[in-house]
Amino acid sequence: MSRTLYRLEGCPYCVRVVDKLDELDLDYHSVWVEAMHSRRNRVKEVSGQRQTPVLVDDEYGVTMAESARILEYLDATYGEQAT
């Protein structure tokens, strides 16, 4: 699996990304991160910051945060206009 989503339970921005991944029928692995911002070291190791969601797409060598950017990326890379 080439996509990993770092997400936080109850995060509405994470849900938006999950919905888009499901809509595009893309496989991904979820990594659940700590609710306490200061304990999100796993996310920081991957992306350099502690905010969620973070998408890592190994197929294209992309790591990004911010749900709006992730949604744009997914549409541009995997959406109908990309095919």
Stockholm file with secondary structure:
# STOCKHOLM 1.0

chainA/1-83         MSRTLYRLEGCPYCVRVVDKLDELDLDYHSVWVEAMHSRRNRVKEVSGQRQTPVLVDDEYGVTMAESARILEYLDATYGEQAT
#=GR chainA/1-83 SS CCEEEEECTTCHHHHHHHHHHHHTTCCCEEEECCSSGGGCHHHHHHHSSCCSCEEEETTTTEEEECHHHHHHHHHHHHSGGGC
#=GC SS_cons        CCEEEEECTTCHHHHHHHHHHHHTTCCCEEEECCSSGGGCHHHHHHHSSCCSCEEEETTTTEEEECHHHHHHHHHHHHSGGGC
//
